[in-house]
Amino acid sequence: MARAYSLTDSPWENEGHGTLQISVPKEDSEWPRVWRDTIAALGYPVSENPFFGRYYGAVMTPESVQPTSKQRNFVGSAYLGTARSRTNLTIWTQALVDKVVFDASIRDKDGDILATGVQYTKNGETGIVHARKEVILSAGTFHSPKILELSGIGDADLLRSLGIDVVIDNPHVGENLQTHTYCTMAFEVRDQEGFQTMDGLIRQDPSAIKAAMESYRKQQEGPLTKSGLNATAQLPLPSYLMSSEGKSELDRIFKQSCERAEPGKTTAAFAKAHEKFVHSVMSSPTEASALYYSFPGFVMLEGEGGMADMPPGSKNWFTAATLLAYPVSRGSTHITSASSSSPGLAIDPKYLSHPFDLEILARHVQQLETIFKTETLAIHIVRDGKRLPPTNSLSNLDEARELVRHKAVGAHRHSGTCSMMPRKLGGVVDEKLRVYGCKNLRVCDFSIAPLMTRCNPQATVYGIAEHGTHNIKSSS
């Protein structure tokens, strides 16, 4: 991580020395303080270092924003801009990868085949780029397994059914799809000095937009310099589940959930290891099993990530969400056609398909309700004001489960479809990111992560890129 990031204007000693500059946004309202005070009132620590330290409790999360210009910093500006002039880099846009090309007649001492290039289509014409050393896929959690399957690497039965010659039979390609699921609550809050929200911008109010643009243009400050989702918390399950009686209840729920879970295509060994790891996190009073976001304004997703309509009127809102850190549910993504130009992908995320996910997220939803009822935050909420989703109380666990079933959505941060782990457990790539059965073909993106990260995976994605770069350079 330190090779990728550089955290400036930081209250922490370790700041990294990477290319991607990040920063902690300036607090220009009282809402971040209220959030920290509320988390502290519940007995959790506050302001631990999110970059190098143990992430537990409330913290202001850094963003990929350049600290002086206040512009978005991303891989294009941080890496690609300085690399464009290199003579060994050629960038083709509007070129669609059809498949990886192999020479099955050439095998190494282990019987692995050789990737010789990549077939592509550009401007309606097909061509091949020949590889002198390696082929590296970085197409993401959905398209890296798609390219592998189009190339003949995947479940042999699926490939044959689509008329694709089987090069490497590995039924785990496209499996183990994971992402965070979360629930959101929004409450109407009082109009107070120092407690401004972003609702004016969300409503596209001309005066709010003008003021925000002026603040950004003149001082590089204001709501356009940040996402507003910086006041966060990483929390364990509610404290009552950490008692001996509570842990017994948790063990019972875990056992029953695992017995009811559908095995799918995951190997029994990996499923058991996955469940054991998640259970160890849930049983710890200092291991966060959910991420909590707060936002000074109304923001709520519904369905497959679409934004919910802003409630009518000019009310102010405060929103918070709880996100399941380590889901046990696993889905899949597979091609439905042998054509690379076909948009067809059969994506089945299987959110909450493992019963344990429902049980854990429901209890975190109850804890989110407790956060809103804590006095340090509750005094800012309009008495008998509106709340969304419209529910009276979630103190009843059955009501919390119903909310999760009907309102939980998936975050757009999927992983696992080309997992890095032993092949016998369900792996697609080894520890050097090489595809099993072809040592000069690597996958270098978030699809190789066999488990979801605890929170936003951006840092992990950059870490994977640095790890992949090191492996590629060391084998040259």
HUQUI-V114798 format. One record per residue. N is the residue number from 0. RES is the residue in one letter. PSI is psi in whole degrees, -180 to 180 (999 if undefined). OMEGA is omega in whole degrees, -180 to 180 (none if undefined). NEAR is the number of other C-alpha atoms within 8 Angstrom. Layout:
n=N res=RES psi=PSI omega=OMEGA near=NEAR
n=N res=RES psi=PSI omega=OMEGA near=NEAR
This chain:
n=0 res=M psi=-39 omega=-178 near=10
n=1 res=A psi=-28 omega=178 near=9
n=2 res=R psi=-23 omega=-177 near=9
n=3 res=A psi=-40 omega=-170 near=13
n=4 res=Y psi=155 omega=168 near=14
n=5 res=S psi=111 omega=-177 near=13
n=6 res=L psi=114 omega=-177 near=10
n=7 res=T psi=165 omega=-177 near=9
n=8 res=D psi=44 omega=-173 near=7
n=9 res=S psi=144 omega=175 near=9
n=10 res=P psi=0 omega=-177 near=4
n=11 res=W psi=155 omega=-176 near=6
n=12 res=E psi=-46 omega=-176 near=5
n=13 res=N psi=122 omega=-174 near=5
n=14 res=E psi=-3 omega=-179 near=11
n=15 res=G psi=173 omega=-179 near=11
n=16 res=H psi=33 omega=-175 near=9
n=17 res=G psi=180 omega=-177 near=11
n=18 res=T psi=-33 omega=-175 near=10
n=19 res=L psi=111 omega=-180 near=13
n=20 res=Q psi=131 omega=177 near=15
n=21 res=I psi=166 omega=-177 near=15
n=22 res=S psi=158 omega=174 near=14
n=23 res=V psi=123 omega=-174 near=10
n=24 res=P psi=153 omega=177 near=9
n=25 res=K psi=138 omega=178 near=5
n=26 res=E psi=112 omega=-179 near=6
n=27 res=D psi=16 omega=172 near=5
n=28 res=S psi=173 omega=-178 near=8
n=29 res=E psi=-8 omega=-174 near=9
n=30 res=W psi=-43 omega=177 near=8
n=31 res=P psi=-40 omega=178 near=10
n=32 res=R psi=-43 omega=179 near=7
n=33 res=V psi=-41 omega=179 near=10
n=34 res=W psi=-48 omega=-180 near=12
n=35 res=R psi=-42 omega=179 near=12
n=36 res=D psi=-36 omega=-179 near=9
n=37 res=T psi=-45 omega=179 near=13
n=38 res=I psi=-39 omega=178 near=15
n=39 res=A psi=-37 omega=180 near=11
n=40 res=A psi=-23 omega=178 near=9
n=41 res=L psi=1 omega=174 near=8
n=42 res=G psi=13 omega=-179 near=6
n=43 res=Y psi=154 omega=179 near=10
n=44 res=P psi=165 omega=-176 near=10
n=45 res=V psi=143 omega=170 near=10
n=46 res=S psi=38 omega=170 near=8
n=47 res=E psi=154 omega=-176 near=12
n=48 res=N psi=118 omega=-179 near=10
n=49 res=P psi=-8 omega=-173 near=9
n=50 res=F psi=-43 omega=-177 near=4
n=51 res=F psi=-17 omega=-174 near=6
n=52 res=G psi=-171 omega=178 near=7
n=53 res=R psi=125 omega=-175 near=7
n=54 res=Y psi=99 omega=-178 near=9
n=55 res=Y psi=124 omega=-177 near=12
n=56 res=G psi=-159 omega=-178 near=13
n=57 res=A psi=144 omega=-178 near=17
n=58 res=V psi=153 omega=171 near=14
n=59 res=M psi=117 omega=-175 near=10
n=60 res=T psi=131 omega=177 near=9
n=61 res=P psi=162 omega=177 near=9
n=62 res=E psi=161 omega=178 near=10
n=63 res=S psi=66 omega=-180 near=11
n=64 res=V psi=127 omega=180 near=13
n=65 res=Q psi=128 omega=-168 near=12
n=66 res=P psi=-25 omega=-178 near=11
n=67 res=T psi=-48 omega=-179 near=5
n=68 res=S psi=-20 omega=-177 near=6
n=69 res=K psi=34 omega=175 near=10
n=70 res=Q psi=153 omega=179 near=8
n=71 res=R psi=132 omega=177 near=7
n=72 res=N psi=126 omega=-175 near=13
n=73 res=F psi=-177 omega=-173 near=8
n=74 res=V psi=-33 omega=180 near=8
n=75 res=G psi=-46 omega=-179 near=8
n=76 res=S psi=-34 omega=-174 near=9
n=77 res=A psi=-33 omega=-174 near=12
n=78 res=Y psi=-54 omega=-172 near=10
n=79 res=L psi=-38 omega=-178 near=9
n=80 res=G psi=-41 omega=-179 near=8
n=81 res=T psi=-15 omega=-176 near=8
n=82 res=A psi=-12 omega=-174 near=8
n=83 res=R psi=-31 omega=-176 near=7
n=84 res=S psi=-5 omega=-179 near=6
n=85 res=R psi=139 omega=-179 near=6
n=86 res=T psi=-19 omega=-179 near=5
n=87 res=N psi=17 omega=179 near=4
n=88 res=L psi=124 omega=174 near=8
n=89 res=T psi=129 omega=-178 near=5
n=90 res=I psi=123 omega=175 near=4
n=91 res=W psi=124 omega=173 near=5
n=92 res=T psi=164 omega=-180 near=4
n=93 res=Q psi=32 omega=177 near=6
n=94 res=A psi=119 omega=-176 near=9
n=95 res=L psi=125 omega=177 near=9
n=96 res=V psi=125 omega=177 near=10
n=97 res=D psi=-48 omega=-178 near=14
n=98 res=K psi=165 omega=171 near=12
n=99 res=V psi=139 omega=-178 near=13
n=100 res=V psi=137 omega=-178 near=10
n=101 res=F psi=158 omega=169 near=9
n=102 res=D psi=96 omega=-175 near=9
n=103 res=A psi=-14 omega=-179 near=8
n=104 res=S psi=-14 omega=180 near=5
n=105 res=I psi=117 omega=180 near=7
n=106 res=R psi=149 omega=179 near=10
n=107 res=D psi=-173 omega=-176 near=8
n=108 res=K psi=-22 omega=179 near=5
n=109 res=D psi=1 omega=-179 near=5
n=110 res=G psi=7 omega=-180 near=7
n=111 res=D psi=143 omega=-179 near=10
n=112 res=I psi=174 omega=-176 near=14
n=113 res=L psi=128 omega=172 near=13
n=114 res=A psi=125 omega=-176 near=14
n=115 res=T psi=-10 omega=180 near=13
n=116 res=G psi=-167 omega=-179 near=12
n=117 res=V psi=129 omega=174 near=14
n=118 res=Q psi=136 omega=-176 near=13
n=119 res=Y psi=165 omega=175 near=13
n=120 res=T psi=128 omega=179 near=12
n=121 res=K psi=127 omega=-178 near=10
n=122 res=N psi=37 omega=177 near=6
n=123 res=G psi=-1 omega=-179 near=5
n=124 res=E psi=143 omega=-178 near=6
n=125 res=T psi=139 omega=178 near=8
n=126 res=G psi=175 omega=179 near=8
n=127 res=I psi=130 omega=171 near=8
n=128 res=V psi=122 omega=-177 near=8
n=129 res=H psi=137 omega=-178 near=7
n=130 res=A psi=127 omega=176 near=10
n=131 res=R psi=-31 omega=-179 near=5
n=132 res=K psi=-62 omega=-173 near=5
n=133 res=E psi=162 omega=169 near=10
n=134 res=V psi=131 omega=-177 near=13
n=135 res=I psi=123 omega=177 near=8
n=136 res=L psi=129 omega=174 near=10
n=137 res=S psi=56 omega=-174 near=8
n=138 res=A psi=-1 omega=176 near=8
n=139 res=G psi=175 omega=-171 near=9
n=140 res=T psi=-29 omega=179 near=15
n=141 res=F psi=-37 omega=-172 near=11
n=142 res=H psi=-21 omega=173 near=8
n=143 res=S psi=-48 omega=175 near=14
n=144 res=P psi=-30 omega=177 near=14
n=145 res=K psi=-46 omega=-180 near=11
n=146 res=I psi=-40 omega=178 near=13
n=147 res=L psi=-46 omega=-179 near=13
n=148 res=E psi=-42 omega=177 near=14
n=149 res=L psi=-25 omega=-179 near=14
n=150 res=S psi=-4 omega=179 near=12
n=151 res=G psi=16 omega=178 near=12
n=152 res=I psi=113 omega=-178 near=14
n=153 res=G psi=-159 omega=179 near=16
n=154 res=D psi=119 omega=-175 near=12
n=155 res=A psi=-40 omega=-179 near=12
n=156 res=D psi=-43 omega=178 near=6
n=157 res=L psi=-47 omega=-177 near=8
n=158 res=L psi=-44 omega=-180 near=14
n=159 res=R psi=-36 omega=-180 near=10
n=160 res=S psi=-22 omega=179 near=7
n=161 res=L psi=5 omega=178 near=9
n=162 res=G psi=24 omega=-180 near=7
n=163 res=I psi=130 omega=178 near=11
n=164 res=D psi=134 omega=-179 near=7
n=165 res=V psi=120 omega=177 near=11
n=166 res=V psi=-48 omega=176 near=8
n=167 res=I psi=121 omega=179 near=9
n=168 res=D psi=108 omega=177 near=9
n=169 res=N psi=99 omega=-176 near=10
n=170 res=P psi=-4 omega=-178 near=9
n=171 res=H psi=-10 omega=176 near=15
n=172 res=V psi=127 omega=180 near=14
n=173 res=G psi=-5 omega=178 near=15
n=174 res=E psi=180 omega=177 near=15
n=175 res=N psi=29 omega=178 near=14
n=176 res=L psi=126 omega=-179 near=14
n=177 res=Q psi=153 omega=170 near=14
n=178 res=T psi=168 omega=176 near=13
n=179 res=H psi=144 omega=169 near=14
n=180 res=T psi=147 omega=-176 near=13
n=181 res=Y psi=163 omega=177 near=13
n=182 res=C psi=148 omega=-176 near=12
n=183 res=T psi=145 omega=173 near=11
n=184 res=M psi=143 omega=177 near=11
n=185 res=A psi=136 omega=-180 near=14
n=186 res=F psi=143 omega=174 near=13
n=187 res=E psi=132 omega=-178 near=13
n=188 res=V psi=161 omega=-178 near=12
n=189 res=R psi=152 omega=176 near=8
n=190 res=D psi=108 omega=-176 near=7
n=191 res=Q psi=150 omega=177 near=6
n=192 res=E psi=133 omega=-180 near=5
n=193 res=G psi=-3 omega=-179 near=6
n=194 res=F psi=44 omega=-180 near=9
n=195 res=Q psi=147 omega=179 near=9
n=196 res=T psi=176 omega=178 near=10
n=197 res=M psi=14 omega=-176 near=10
n=198 res=D psi=-35 omega=179 near=11
n=199 res=G psi=-43 omega=178 near=10
n=200 res=L psi=-41 omega=-179 near=9
n=201 res=I psi=-35 omega=178 near=9
n=202 res=R psi=-6 omega=-176 near=7
n=203 res=Q psi=39 omega=177 near=8
n=204 res=D psi=124 omega=-175 near=9
n=205 res=P psi=-41 omega=-178 near=6
n=206 res=S psi=-38 omega=178 near=6
n=207 res=A psi=-40 omega=179 near=10
n=208 res=I psi=-44 omega=-180 near=11
n=209 res=K psi=-45 omega=-179 near=8
n=210 res=A psi=-40 omega=180 near=8
n=211 res=A psi=-41 omega=-180 near=11
n=212 res=M psi=-38 omega=178 near=9
n=213 res=E psi=-43 omega=179 near=8
n=214 res=S psi=-39 omega=179 near=11
n=215 res=Y psi=-42 omega=-176 near=12
n=216 res=R psi=-39 omega=-174 near=7
n=217 res=K psi=-41 omega=-175 near=7
n=218 res=Q psi=0 omega=-172 near=6
n=219 res=Q psi=47 omega=179 near=11
n=220 res=E psi=177 omega=174 near=11
n=221 res=G psi=-174 omega=-172 near=10
n=222 res=P psi=-20 omega=-180 near=9
n=223 res=L psi=-2 omega=180 near=9
n=224 res=T psi=5 omega=-175 near=12
n=225 res=K psi=168 omega=179 near=9
n=226 res=S psi=-26 omega=-174 near=7
n=227 res=G psi=-4 omega=-178 near=8
n=228 res=L psi=33 omega=-172 near=8
n=229 res=N psi=-27 omega=180 near=14
n=230 res=A psi=102 omega=-173 near=15
n=231 res=T psi=178 omega=174 near=13
n=232 res=A psi=144 omega=172 near=12
n=233 res=Q psi=115 omega=-172 near=13
n=234 res=L psi=147 omega=172 near=14
n=235 res=P psi=-177 omega=175 near=12
n=236 res=L psi=159 omega=179 near=15
n=237 res=P psi=149 omega=-171 near=9
n=238 res=S psi=-28 omega=-178 near=7
n=239 res=Y psi=-22 omega=178 near=6
n=240 res=L psi=-5 omega=180 near=12
n=241 res=M psi=-6 omega=175 near=13
n=242 res=S psi=168 omega=180 near=8
n=243 res=S psi=-39 omega=178 near=7
n=244 res=E psi=-41 omega=179 near=8
n=245 res=G psi=-40 omega=179 near=10
n=246 res=K psi=-33 omega=176 near=11
n=247 res=S psi=-41 omega=177 near=8
n=248 res=E psi=-43 omega=180 near=9
n=249 res=L psi=-42 omega=178 near=10
n=250 res=D psi=-40 omega=180 near=8
n=251 res=R psi=-45 omega=179 near=8
n=252 res=I psi=-42 omega=-179 near=10
n=253 res=F psi=-47 omega=-179 near=10
n=254 res=K psi=-47 omega=-180 near=8
n=255 res=Q psi=-39 omega=-180 near=8
n=256 res=S psi=-43 omega=-180 near=11
n=257 res=C psi=-35 omega=178 near=11
n=258 res=E psi=-31 omega=-178 near=6
n=259 res=R psi=-14 omega=-175 near=8
n=260 res=A psi=140 omega=176 near=9
n=261 res=E psi=134 omega=-175 near=6
n=262 res=P psi=-34 omega=-177 near=7
n=263 res=G psi=-152 omega=-179 near=4
n=264 res=K psi=-2 omega=179 near=7
n=265 res=T psi=140 omega=177 near=11
n=266 res=T psi=148 omega=-179 near=9
n=267 res=A psi=-36 omega=-179 near=7
n=268 res=A psi=-43 omega=180 near=7
n=269 res=F psi=-41 omega=179 near=10
n=270 res=A psi=-42 omega=180 near=10
n=271 res=K psi=-44 omega=179 near=8
n=272 res=A psi=-40 omega=179 near=8
n=273 res=H psi=-49 omega=-180 near=10
n=274 res=E psi=-40 omega=180 near=10
n=275 res=K psi=-42 omega=179 near=8
n=276 res=F psi=-48 omega=-179 near=8
n=277 res=V psi=-41 omega=179 near=11
n=278 res=H psi=-38 omega=180 near=9
n=279 res=S psi=-37 omega=178 near=8
n=280 res=V psi=-47 omega=-177 near=10
n=281 res=M psi=-27 omega=-176 near=12
n=282 res=S psi=-5 omega=-176 near=9
n=283 res=S psi=134 omega=178 near=9
n=284 res=P psi=-9 omega=-179 near=10
n=285 res=T psi=10 omega=175 near=7
n=286 res=E psi=123 omega=-178 near=10
n=287 res=A psi=130 omega=176 near=16
n=288 res=S psi=1 omega=176 near=14
n=289 res=A psi=148 omega=173 near=15
n=290 res=L psi=136 omega=179 near=15
n=291 res=Y psi=124 omega=175 near=12
n=292 res=Y psi=150 omega=169 near=12
n=293 res=S psi=154 omega=-178 near=13
n=294 res=F psi=127 omega=180 near=13
n=295 res=P psi=78 omega=-177 near=13
n=296 res=G psi=-176 omega=-180 near=11
n=297 res=F psi=120 omega=173 near=14
n=298 res=V psi=124 omega=-177 near=10
n=299 res=M psi=132 omega=178 near=10
n=300 res=L psi=156 omega=177 near=11
n=301 res=E psi=162 omega=-179 near=11
n=302 res=G psi=-134 omega=180 near=6
n=303 res=E psi=49 omega=173 near=7
n=304 res=G psi=5 omega=177 near=10
n=305 res=G psi=148 omega=-180 near=7
n=306 res=M psi=133 omega=174 near=8
n=307 res=A psi=148 omega=180 near=8
n=308 res=D psi=142 omega=176 near=4
n=309 res=M psi=132 omega=177 near=8
n=310 res=P psi=144 omega=-180 near=4
n=311 res=P psi=159 omega=179 near=4
n=312 res=G psi=-171 omega=-176 near=4
n=313 res=S psi=27 omega=-178 near=4
n=314 res=K psi=156 omega=174 near=6
n=315 res=N psi=148 omega=-175 near=12
n=316 res=W psi=157 omega=170 near=13
n=317 res=F psi=128 omega=-175 near=14
n=318 res=T psi=144 omega=172 near=15
n=319 res=A psi=151 omega=-179 near=12
n=320 res=A psi=151 omega=173 near=12
n=321 res=T psi=132 omega=-171 near=15
n=322 res=L psi=125 omega=-178 near=12
n=323 res=L psi=117 omega=-172 near=14
n=324 res=A psi=-47 omega=-174 near=13
n=325 res=Y psi=84 omega=178 near=12
n=326 res=P psi=148 omega=175 near=14
n=327 res=V psi=-15 omega=178 near=10
n=328 res=S psi=141 omega=-179 near=11
n=329 res=R psi=132 omega=179 near=14
n=330 res=G psi=-154 omega=-177 near=13
n=331 res=S psi=161 omega=172 near=13
n=332 res=T psi=130 omega=-177 near=15
n=333 res=H psi=154 omega=177 near=11
n=334 res=I psi=155 omega=176 near=11
n=335 res=T psi=3 omega=-179 near=8
n=336 res=S psi=155 omega=178 near=8
n=337 res=A psi=0 omega=-178 near=9
n=338 res=S psi=130 omega=179 near=7
n=339 res=S psi=-25 omega=-179 near=12
n=340 res=S psi=-12 omega=179 near=6
n=341 res=S psi=133 omega=178 near=6
n=342 res=P psi=-3 omega=-172 near=5
n=343 res=G psi=116 omega=169 near=7
n=344 res=L psi=129 omega=176 near=8
n=345 res=A psi=97 omega=-178 near=9
n=346 res=I psi=121 omega=178 near=8
n=347 res=D psi=95 omega=-176 near=7
n=348 res=P psi=-24 omega=179 near=11
n=349 res=K psi=46 omega=177 near=8
n=350 res=Y psi=135 omega=175 near=9
n=351 res=L psi=20 omega=179 near=11
n=352 res=S psi=-27 omega=173 near=10
n=353 res=H psi=123 omega=-175 near=14
n=354 res=P psi=-27 omega=-178 near=11
n=355 res=F psi=-34 omega=179 near=12
n=356 res=D psi=-43 omega=178 near=13
n=357 res=L psi=-44 omega=-178 near=12
n=358 res=E psi=-42 omega=-178 near=10
n=359 res=I psi=-45 omega=-179 near=10
n=360 res=L psi=-36 omega=178 near=13
n=361 res=A psi=-39 omega=179 near=13
n=362 res=R psi=-32 omega=174 near=12
n=363 res=H psi=-32 omega=174 near=12
n=364 res=V psi=-40 omega=176 near=13
n=365 res=Q psi=-38 omega=178 near=12
n=366 res=Q psi=-34 omega=176 near=10
n=367 res=L psi=-40 omega=175 near=11
n=368 res=E psi=-41 omega=178 near=11
n=369 res=T psi=-39 omega=178 near=8
n=370 res=I psi=-45 omega=-180 near=11
n=371 res=F psi=-27 omega=-179 near=8
n=372 res=K psi=-10 omega=179 near=8
n=373 res=T psi=136 omega=-168 near=11
n=374 res=E psi=-40 omega=-177 near=7
n=375 res=T psi=-27 omega=176 near=10
n=376 res=L psi=-37 omega=-175 near=13
n=377 res=A psi=-31 omega=-178 near=9
n=378 res=I psi=-15 omega=180 near=7
n=379 res=H psi=-5 omega=-180 near=8
n=380 res=I psi=138 omega=-180 near=11
n=381 res=V psi=125 omega=179 near=11
n=382 res=R psi=129 omega=-178 near=4
n=383 res=D psi=23 omega=177 near=4
n=384 res=G psi=-180 omega=-178 near=9
n=385 res=K psi=150 omega=172 near=8
n=386 res=R psi=146 omega=178 near=10
n=387 res=L psi=138 omega=-7 near=8
n=388 res=P psi=151 omega=-177 near=6
n=389 res=P psi=100 omega=178 near=6
n=390 res=T psi=147 omega=-176 near=7
n=391 res=N psi=-49 omega=-178 near=4
n=392 res=S psi=153 omega=179 near=7
n=393 res=L psi=23 omega=178 near=11
n=394 res=S psi=-25 omega=176 near=8
n=395 res=N psi=124 omega=-175 near=7
n=396 res=L psi=-35 omega=178 near=10
n=397 res=D psi=-38 omega=178 near=6
n=398 res=E psi=-38 omega=178 near=10
n=399 res=A psi=-40 omega=177 near=14
n=400 res=R psi=-42 omega=-180 near=11
n=401 res=E psi=-40 omega=178 near=8
n=402 res=L psi=-44 omega=180 near=10
n=403 res=V psi=-45 omega=-179 near=13
n=404 res=R psi=-39 omega=-172 near=8
n=405 res=H psi=-21 omega=-173 near=6
n=406 res=K psi=-11 omega=-180 near=8
n=407 res=A psi=139 omega=178 near=12
n=408 res=V psi=163 omega=179 near=12
n=409 res=G psi=142 omega=175 near=11
n=410 res=A psi=152 omega=-178 near=10
n=411 res=H psi=71 omega=-179 near=6
n=412 res=R psi=59 omega=-172 near=8
n=413 res=H psi=153 omega=-180 near=13
n=414 res=S psi=175 omega=163 near=16
n=415 res=G psi=-9 omega=-170 near=18
n=416 res=T psi=-11 omega=172 near=18
n=417 res=C psi=56 omega=-166 near=19
n=418 res=S psi=140 omega=174 near=14
n=419 res=M psi=102 omega=176 near=13
n=420 res=M psi=170 omega=180 near=12
n=421 res=P psi=141 omega=-176 near=9
n=422 res=R psi=-35 omega=-178 near=10
n=423 res=K psi=-20 omega=177 near=6
n=424 res=L psi=-15 omega=-177 near=9
n=425 res=G psi=20 omega=-177 near=12
n=426 res=G psi=154 omega=175 near=13
n=427 res=V psi=-34 omega=178 near=15
n=428 res=V psi=158 omega=179 near=18
n=429 res=D psi=-171 omega=-175 near=13
n=430 res=E psi=-14 omega=176 near=7
n=431 res=K psi=14 omega=176 near=7
n=432 res=L psi=16 omega=179 near=12
n=433 res=R psi=135 omega=179 near=13
n=434 res=V psi=130 omega=179 near=13
n=435 res=Y psi=127 omega=-180 near=9
n=436 res=G psi=-6 omega=180 near=8
n=437 res=C psi=99 omega=-171 near=11
n=438 res=K psi=-15 omega=179 near=11
n=439 res=N psi=25 omega=173 near=11
n=440 res=L psi=120 omega=-180 near=12
n=441 res=R psi=156 omega=170 near=13
n=442 res=V psi=126 omega=-177 near=14
n=443 res=C psi=82 omega=175 near=13
n=444 res=D psi=-174 omega=-173 near=13
n=445 res=F psi=-10 omega=178 near=13
n=446 res=S psi=-18 omega=-177 near=16
n=447 res=I psi=-12 omega=-178 near=17
n=448 res=A psi=116 omega=-176 near=11
n=449 res=P psi=-19 omega=177 near=13
n=450 res=L psi=150 omega=175 near=9
n=451 res=M psi=147 omega=171 near=15
n=452 res=T psi=162 omega=-177 near=9
n=453 res=R psi=-33 omega=-178 near=11
n=454 res=C psi=-153 omega=-179 near=6
n=455 res=N psi=128 omega=-172 near=7
n=456 res=P psi=9 omega=-174 near=10
n=457 res=Q psi=-47 omega=-179 near=6
n=458 res=A psi=-39 omega=179 near=8
n=459 res=T psi=-38 omega=179 near=10
n=460 res=V psi=-44 omega=177 near=10
n=461 res=Y psi=-37 omega=177 near=10
n=462 res=G psi=-40 omega=177 near=10
n=463 res=I psi=-42 omega=179 near=11
n=464 res=A psi=-43 omega=178 near=10
n=465 res=E psi=-41 omega=178 near=10
n=466 res=H psi=-45 omega=179 near=8
n=467 res=G psi=-42 omega=179 near=11
n=468 res=T psi=-44 omega=179 near=8
n=469 res=H psi=-44 omega=-179 near=8
n=470 res=N psi=-41 omega=-179 near=9
n=471 res=I psi=-45 omega=-179 near=8
n=472 res=K psi=-38 omega=-178 near=7
n=473 res=S psi=-20 omega=180 near=6
n=474 res=S psi=-2 omega=-178 near=5
n=475 res=S psi=999 omega=none near=4
